[in-house]
Amino acid sequence: MSATILDGKALAQRVRARIADDVGRLKAEHDVTPGLAAVLVGEDPASQVYVGMKHRACEAAGMLSRQIELPADTSQEALETTVRELNDDEAIDGILVQLPLPDHLDPQPVQELIQPDKDVDALNPYTAGRLAVGDPTFFSCTPYGVLEILADAGVETAGAEVVIVGRSNLVGRPLSNMLTLKGRDATVTLAHSRTRDLAEVCRRADVLVAAVGSAGLVTADMVREGAVVIDVGTNRTEDGKLTGDVDFDAVAEVAGAITPVPGGVGPMTVTMLLQNTLEAARVRRGLPRR
Ligand code: GUN
């Protein structure tokens, strides 16, 4: 293997330690404890795991964490009432409604209800729109984690060719908007399932981001020698193991640097949720973001 492994787990530990320090200072100097509420509807096992991780990470950072578990047959109205109550709750700085919701619930009106100054998941169309017009409030957590991994690795994005595979509202689309902000200045190609000759498009990339949710999608022939490869995929193999979108062993022979799955982007997603909650707590009280 020739590629440098970009260790998201180690980076997450360092960033979380810094966040815990900042939380401690916010408490000591302003008597403020940042609070996150996570709403989980139903019993999707993966969502239960994610919400549990967010809860533990919040508490470890010294934040207030409130978990609201609603039954799978919760009505749209009841879910929206829960969000309204959290909007009005002064102890809560950040609200997150875990996706996917059960099929009978429509996530869009729920996301739209989350007060923009508490939208730490950045999935409210207002928040996404602010980013799209180049005046962001919150960055959504997974793409924010990707930016932090690139920055920590010393990867210069200005003028770089970045190819993102996957146009989801959770990752691909916001990441393309973040990387083209003034100051980041990447040249971004947002590729997707209808992209013609995906392999050739990917080979242009100085930085290749795979965010589709399809195990083994990115093969070694799609990667330029020395490119930085960021794997956002989280797929389960038949024997229950977590695997990314990138054929790791083969691509690591070609890439200059690569994130593993697990231990790459995943730990940074939760970390950036903590960062957003800390920022929300500060901004809501008129303090500078950091
Ligand atoms: N489900 C998978 N990823 C996410 C995320 O970042 N936020 C929420 N709310 N749900 C998710």
Boltz pocket constraint, residues with backbone or C-beta under 6 A from the ligand:
constraints:
  - pocket:
      binder: B
      contacts: [[A, 96], [A, 97], [A, 98], [A, 99], [A, 100], [A, 121], [A, 141], [A, 142], [A, 170]]
      max_distance: 6.0
